[in-house]
């Protein structure tokens, strides 16, 4: 039970690490301070690891990767469509 709690807590904390940048990108309508190299490597890492974890149905990790992919898409949107 404690290990499951720690797994969920760790996944939530890691998943929401990108939230401050996604909020900043949304508020500024730009992701100018974030490089394409970081975004591409981060995105591919998230997608490949999600594909690896999906068959295992490890819900804390699936939550982590889906949340990260969502926040990454927000950041990439404002990198492409900055105002």
Secondary structure in CASP SS format (residue, H / E / C, confidence):
PFRMAT SS
TARGET T0000
AUTHOR 0000-0000-0000
METHOD secondary structure of the structure
MODEL  1
X C 1.00
X H 1.00
X H 1.00
X H 1.00
X H 1.00
X H 1.00
X H 1.00
X H 1.00
X H 1.00
X H 1.00
X H 1.00
X H 1.00
X H 1.00
X H 1.00
X H 1.00
X H 1.00
X H 1.00
X H 1.00
X H 1.00
X H 1.00
X H 1.00
X H 1.00
X H 1.00
X H 1.00
X H 1.00
X H 1.00
X H 1.00
X H 1.00
X C 1.00
X C 1.00
X C 1.00
X C 1.00
X C 1.00
X C 1.00
X C 1.00
X H 1.00
X H 1.00
X H 1.00
X H 1.00
X H 1.00
X H 1.00
X H 1.00
X H 1.00
X H 1.00
X H 1.00
X H 1.00
X H 1.00
X H 1.00
X H 1.00
X H 1.00
X H 1.00
X H 1.00
X H 1.00
X H 1.00
X C 1.00
X C 1.00
X C 1.00
X C 1.00
X H 1.00
X H 1.00
X H 1.00
X H 1.00
X H 1.00
X H 1.00
X H 1.00
X H 1.00
X H 1.00
X H 1.00
X H 1.00
X H 1.00
X H 1.00
X H 1.00
X H 1.00
X H 1.00
X H 1.00
X H 1.00
X H 1.00
X H 1.00
X H 1.00
X H 1.00
X C 1.00
X C 1.00
X C 1.00
END
